[in-house]
Amino acid sequence: MPRIKAFQALRPVPELAVKVASVPYDVVNRDEAAELAAGNPLSFLHVVRPDIDFPREKNPYDPEIYAKGAANFQKLMSDGVLQRDPANCVYAYRQIMQGHAQVGIVCCCHIDDYEHNLILKHEKTRKSKEDDRTHHVLALNANAGPVFLTYRDVEHISVMVAAVTKTAPLYDFVAVDGVQHTVWRIADAQPFVESLSAVPHFYIADGHHRAASAWRAGNELRRRASGGTGDEECNWFLSVLFPSNQLRILAYNRVLREMNGHTVSDLLEKLDALGELAPTESPVPDAPGSFCFLIDNRWWKLTIPPDHLFINDPINSLDVAILERLVLHPIFGIEDVRTDPRIDFVGGIRGTAELERLCIPGTWSVGISMYPTTLEQLMSVSDAGEIMPPKSTWFEPKLRSGLLVHTLE
C-alpha cells in the first residue's frame, strides 16, 4: 500500500495567499501566464513559469529560465511572503466551482511507490516535458505544484475530512476565475496518515509529468547524497488526495482541420453508416457512445451501438477509442492523434462554444463534442496497467500552485 506523510509546508502568509496562488504551469501558454501575472510580482507564476520574466523569443528550456525561477522563489522566502510551517502537518484543500465541491488531503507520497505502481498511471509522458519539470524541481529544490491523485472513497476518511471543514480555515478566497479555494491546517496528522496509508492504490488523475519529474529529481538527489535511509525529504513529493466520488471529468473535445477530401453529404453518409445520425439542437452528447459533430455550421448527433467484442475491454470500450477506431482513422485518415497536425483538442470549460468559434467560420472544418470519460473508467484502465488514449480526460477545477510547497531538504 502506498505511503503518505505529513510535512512542514512552505506557505504564504494568509493575507497574501490570493496574490501568490497561481494556476498550474501547464494549463497556460507563455503569453497567458504573463497576462495573469501582470502587475503582481507575488504571483507564483514567476516561479513555475519564469519564462514570463524574459522576452518572448527566449528559449523556455534555457538554464537561465530555471535559475530565474529559483531566484524568484528565494525572493518570496526572503521577503517573508512564504513562511515555513512550524510543524509537520497535512492539510484539507477544498475547491468549489459552479456549486460543485471537492475536498482533498494535501500530503507527501513516496517516489518508490510511484516507481512500483502503488500509485497507478493512465497516461504516457513525454521526455521533453519530464526534462523540463525535472530541471525545475532540481533548481528550486522543491515541489512547486502538487500532483492530483485520487482513490476509491473510504467513508471514515470522508467523515474525518468533513469534520475538519467545520473549523476555521487557514486560507479562503475566490480566484479570478470564480473558483473558491479553502485550506485547513490539520496539526493532528496521524489519523489521516494511518487511514490513507491503508488505501490499496492511489491513481494519478492529473499531473503525470509532475509525478515523473518528482521521481526523477528525487532519485538524482538520492544519488548525489548516497547512503540515505530512503526517508529523506527528497524521497517524497507533494500530492493532493481526493476521493473519486467527489471528482468530475469534463469532456475533451476534438477539432479537425479538413474533411480528408469528403464532401459534406459524403461525410454524413459515412457517419450514418456507423449508427444513428440525426440533426440536433444540443451540441453536448447525453450518454456514452454518443458524439456530436459540427459539420457545415450545423450540429449532428451520432449514436454508435456498443460493440460486444469490446464491451468489457477497459480501453476499446472508451468513447475516445471508439472515435479513433471507427471515425478518425478510417474516415479522416488520421493514423496518430498525437502527431497529426489535422487534429487538435479542446479541453475542459472551453466547451462547445470554442468548437463553434474555431469552425464557424474559422479555419477548422469539423468539431466533435465528446461525452466525458468517467472516473471508474480511468481507474479500470489504471488497474489493468493500460494507458488511456491521448487527451481522454480533463479535470476541473485545477489545483493552485504556491499555496503549499514541499521543499526537498
C-alpha positions in Angstrom: 0.0 0.0 0.0 1.3 3.5 -0.8 2.8 5.5 2.0 2.0 9.1 2.9 3.5 11.6 5.3 2.9 15.0 6.9 5.4 17.7 6.0 6.5 21.2 7.0 4.9 23.3 4.3 6.3 26.5 2.9 3.3 28.6 2.5 2.2 32.2 2.0 1.2 34.4 4.9 -2.6 34.3 5.0 -3.2 37.9 3.8 -1.1 37.3 0.7 -2.4 33.8 -0.3 -4.7 35.1 -3.0 -1.9 37.1 -4.6 0.6 34.2 -4.5 -1.7 31.3 -5.6 -1.5 30.6 -9.4 -2.8 28.2 -11.9 -0.5 25.2 -12.7 2.4 25.8 -15.1 0.9 23.6 -17.8 -2.6 24.9 -18.3 -1.5 28.3 -19.8 0.9 29.2 -22.5 3.6 31.8 -22.0 1.5 34.8 -23.1 -1.5 33.7 -21.0 0.8 33.2 -17.9 2.3 36.7 -18.5 -1.1 38.2 -18.7 -2.3 36.5 -15.5 0.8 37.6 -13.6 0.9 41.2 -14.9 1.2 43.7 -12.1 1.6 41.0 -9.5 5.2 40.3 -8.6 4.0 37.9 -5.9 2.2 35.5 -8.4 3.7 32.0 -8.2 3.7 32.0 -12.0 7.0 33.8 -11.7 8.2 30.6 -10.0 6.5 27.9 -12.1 6.6 29.8 -15.4 9.7 32.0 -15.0 9.9 32.3 -18.8 7.4 35.2 -18.4 10.2 37.3 -17.0 12.2 37.1 -20.2 11.5 38.2 -23.8 9.0 36.0 -25.7 11.8 34.7 -28.0 13.9 33.3 -25.1 14.2 29.5 -25.2 12.0 28.3 -22.4 14.4 25.5 -21.6 17.5 27.7 -21.2 19.3 27.2 -17.9 18.7 30.9 -17.1 15.0 30.2 -17.0 15.3 27.7 -14.2 17.8 29.9 -12.3 15.3 32.8 -12.5 12.5 30.6 -11.1 14.8 29.6 -8.2 15.7 33.3 -7.6 12.0 34.3 -7.7 11.3 31.5 -5.2 14.1 32.6 -2.9 12.9 36.2 -3.0 9.4 35.2 -1.9 11.0 33.5 1.1 13.5 36.2 1.9 10.7 38.9 1.7 8.6 36.9 4.2 5.8 36.2 1.7 6.4 32.5 2.1 7.0 31.1 5.6 7.7 27.7 7.0 5.0 25.9 8.9 6.5 25.2 12.4 5.4 21.6 12.5 4.7 18.6 10.2 1.0 18.8 9.1 -1.4 17.6 6.5 -4.0 20.0 5.1 -7.5 19.8 3.8 -8.0 21.6 0.5 -11.5 22.4 -0.8 -12.4 23.8 -4.2 -15.8 24.9 -5.2 -16.6 25.6 -8.9 -20.1 26.3 -10.2 -21.6 24.8 -7.0 -19.5 21.6 -7.2 -17.2 21.0 -4.2 -14.3 18.6 -3.8 -12.1 18.2 -0.8 -8.7 16.5 -0.8 -5.8 16.0 1.7 -2.5 17.6 0.9 0.4 15.4 2.0 3.5 13.8 0.6 3.8 10.5 -1.3 6.9 8.4 -1.8 8.7 8.2 -5.1 9.3 4.4 -4.7 5.5 3.9 -4.5 5.3 5.8 -7.9 8.0 3.6 -9.3 6.5 0.3 -8.0 3.0 1.1 -9.3 1.3 1.6 -6.0 0.5 4.9 -7.5 -1.1 4.0 -10.8 -0.8 5.9 -14.1 -3.0 6.1 -17.1 -1.0 8.4 -19.4 2.2 8.3 -21.3 4.7 11.1 -20.5 6.9 13.0 -23.0 10.6 13.1 -22.2 10.9 16.8 -23.1 8.2 17.7 -20.6 9.7 15.4 -18.0 13.1 17.0 -18.6 11.7 20.5 -18.2 10.0 19.8 -14.8 12.9 17.8 -13.5 15.3 20.7 -14.1 12.7 22.9 -12.5 12.4 20.7 -9.3 16.2 20.5 -9.0 16.7 24.2 -9.5 14.1 25.0 -6.8 14.9 22.0 -4.6 11.2 21.9 -4.1 7.9 20.6 -5.5 6.3 23.8 -6.5 2.9 22.3 -7.6 1.1 19.2 -6.3 0.2 16.0 -8.1 -3.5 15.5 -8.3 -4.2 12.0 -7.0 -7.5 10.1 -6.4 -8.6 6.9 -4.6 -11.8 5.0 -4.2 -13.8 6.6 -1.5 -13.3 5.4 2.1 -16.3 6.5 4.3 -14.5 7.1 7.6 -11.8 9.3 5.8 -14.6 11.4 4.3 -16.2 11.8 7.7 -12.8 13.0 9.2 -12.4 15.4 6.4 -15.9 16.8 6.8 -15.2 17.5 10.5 -12.1 19.5 9.6 -14.0 21.7 7.2 -16.3 22.8 10.0 -13.3 24.5 11.7 -11.7 27.9 10.9 -9.7 27.8 7.6 -6.1 28.9 7.0 -7.0 30.4 3.6 -10.3 31.1 2.0 -10.5 33.1 -1.2 -12.1 33.2 -4.6 -9.7 33.3 -7.6 -10.2 35.4 -10.7 -11.8 32.5 -12.5 -14.6 32.3 -9.8 -13.3 29.1 -8.1 -13.2 29.2 -4.3 -10.2 27.8 -2.6 -10.2 27.0 1.1 -7.3 25.3 3.0 -7.4 24.0 6.6 -4.2 23.1 8.6 -4.5 19.7 10.3 -2.0 19.6 13.1 -3.0 16.1 14.3 -2.0 14.4 11.0 -1.6 10.8 12.3 -5.2 9.6 11.9 -5.2 10.8 8.3 -1.7 9.3 7.6 -2.8 5.9 9.0 -6.1 5.9 7.2 -4.8 6.9 3.8 -1.8 4.6 4.1 -4.3 1.7 4.3 -5.8 2.5 0.9 -4.6 -0.1 -1.6 -3.8 2.2 -4.5 -3.7 5.8 -5.5 -4.4 6.9 -9.0 -2.9 9.9 -10.9 -5.8 11.9 -12.0 -3.8 14.9 -13.3 -0.1 15.7 -13.2 1.7 12.7 -14.7 4.7 14.9 -15.7 4.9 16.4 -12.3 4.9 12.9 -10.8 7.5 11.6 -13.2 9.8 14.6 -12.7 9.4 14.4 -8.9 10.5 10.7 -9.1 13.5 11.6 -11.4 14.6 14.5 -9.3 14.3 12.5 -6.1 16.4 9.7 -7.5 19.0 12.2 -8.7 19.2 13.8 -5.2 19.4 10.4 -3.6 22.3 9.5 -6.0 24.1 12.7 -5.1 23.7 12.2 -1.3 24.3 8.4 -1.2 23.9 6.5 2.0 20.5 7.8 2.8 17.7 5.9 4.6 15.1 6.4 1.9 13.0 8.7 4.2 14.7 12.0 3.5 12.5 14.7 2.0 13.8 14.2 -1.5 12.1 10.8 -1.5 8.7 12.4 -1.1 6.6 14.5 -3.4 3.7 16.9 -2.9 0.3 15.5 -3.6 -3.4 16.1 -3.0 -5.6 13.0 -2.5 -9.2 13.3 -3.4 -11.9 10.6 -3.1 -13.0 9.7 -6.6 -16.7 10.1 -5.9 -16.2 13.9 -5.5 -14.4 14.4 -8.8 -15.7 15.1 -12.2 -14.0 14.8 -15.6 -15.0 17.3 -18.2 -15.2 16.5 -21.9 -12.1 16.6 -24.0 -13.4 17.6 -27.4 -11.8 17.3 -30.9 -11.5 19.6 -33.9 -10.4 18.6 -37.4 -8.8 21.0 -39.9 -10.2 19.3 -43.0 -12.6 16.6 -44.1 -10.0 14.3 -45.9 -11.4 15.1 -49.3 -15.0 14.2 -48.4 -18.0 16.4 -49.3 -20.4 17.2 -46.6 -23.0 14.8 -47.9 -20.4 12.0 -48.3 -19.2 12.6 -44.8 -22.7 12.5 -43.3 -23.4 9.2 -45.2 -20.3 7.6 -43.8 -21.2 8.7 -40.2 -24.7 7.5 -40.7 -23.5 4.0 -41.6 -21.9 3.7 -38.1 -25.2 4.1 -36.2 -28.0 6.6 -35.8 -27.3 10.1 -37.1 -29.7 13.0 -36.8 -29.6 16.8 -36.6 -29.6 18.1 -33.1 -30.1 21.4 -31.3 -27.9 20.3 -28.4 -24.1 20.2 -29.1 -23.5 18.1 -26.0 -23.8 14.2 -26.1 -26.2 12.9 -23.4 -24.8 9.4 -23.0 -21.7 7.2 -23.6 -21.5 6.1 -27.2 -22.9 9.4 -28.5 -20.9 12.1 -30.3 -22.0 15.5 -31.6 -20.4 16.6 -34.9 -20.3 20.2 -36.0 -20.3 20.0 -39.8 -21.0 22.8 -42.2 -22.2 25.1 -39.4 -24.7 22.5 -38.1 -24.7 20.1 -35.2 -25.4 16.3 -35.8 -25.7 13.7 -33.1 -24.3 10.2 -33.8 -25.1 7.3 -31.6 -22.9 4.2 -32.1 -24.3 0.9 -30.7 -21.9 -1.0 -28.3 -19.6 -3.5 -29.9 -19.9 -6.7 -27.9 -16.3 -7.6 -28.8 -15.0 -4.7 -26.7 -17.7 -4.1 -24.1 -15.5 -5.4 -21.3 -12.3 -4.0 -22.7 -11.1 -1.1 -20.5 -9.5 0.7 -23.4 -11.5 -0.2 -26.5 -14.8 0.5 -24.8 -13.9 4.1 -24.2 -15.6 6.7 -26.4 -12.2 8.2 -27.3 -11.1 4.8 -28.5 -14.3 4.2 -30.4 -13.9 7.5 -32.2 -10.4 6.8 -33.2 -11.2 3.2 -34.4 -14.4 4.0 -36.3 -14.1 7.6 -37.3 -10.8 9.3 -37.1 -8.7 6.6 -38.7 -11.0 5.1 -41.4 -12.9 8.3 -42.4 -10.5 11.1 -41.8 -7.2 9.2 -42.3 -5.7 10.2 -39.0 -3.2 7.5 -38.0 -1.7 9.0 -34.9 -3.7 11.7 -33.0 -0.6 12.6 -31.0 1.3 13.9 -34.1 -1.2 14.5 -36.9 -1.5 18.3 -37.4 -5.0 17.9 -38.8 -6.4 17.3 -35.3 -6.4 19.4 -32.2 -8.0 19.1 -28.8 -10.3 21.5 -26.8 -10.5 20.7 -23.2 -12.5 21.5 -20.1 -14.5 24.6 -19.6 -13.9 25.9 -23.1 -16.6 23.5 -24.2 -18.6 23.5 -27.4 -18.5 27.3 -27.7 -14.8 27.0 -28.6 -15.6 24.4 -31.2 -18.1 26.8 -32.8 -15.6 29.7 -32.6 -13.0 27.5 -34.4 -15.4 26.1 -37.1 -17.9 28.9 -37.7 -16.5 30.4 -39.9 -13.0 29.6 -38.6 -10.1 27.7 -40.2 -11.2 24.3 -38.8 -13.8 22.1 -40.6 -15.3 19.7 -38.1 -15.9 19.9 -34.4 -16.5 16.8 -32.3 -18.1 17.1 -28.9 -17.4 14.1 -26.6 -19.2 12.5 -23.7 -16.8 12.7 -20.7 -14.7 9.7 -19.6 -15.8 8.6 -16.1 -13.6 8.2 -13.0 -14.4 4.5 -12.9 -13.2 4.1 -16.5 -10.0 5.8 -15.7 -9.4 3.6 -12.6 -10.2 0.5 -14.6 -7.6 1.4 -17.2 -5.1 2.0 -14.5 -5.9 -1.2 -12.7 -5.3 -3.1 -15.9 -1.9 -1.5 -16.3 -3.0 0.1 -19.5 -2.6 3.6 -20.9 -5.6 5.8 -21.9 -5.7 7.1 -25.4 -4.3 10.7 -25.7 -6.4 13.6 -24.5 -9.0 11.4 -22.7 -9.5 13.4 -19.5 -9.8 17.0 -18.4 -10.1 17.7 -14.7 -11.6 21.0 -13.4 -11.0 22.9 -11.2 -7.2 23.0 -11.4 -5.2 22.9 -8.2 -3.5 26.1 -7.3 0.3 26.2 -7.1 2.1 28.2 -4.3 -0.4 27.6 -1.5 1.6 24.7 -0.1 5.1 24.0 -1.2 7.2 20.9 -0.3 11.0 21.5 -0.1 13.3 18.6 -0.6 15.7 19.1 2.3 
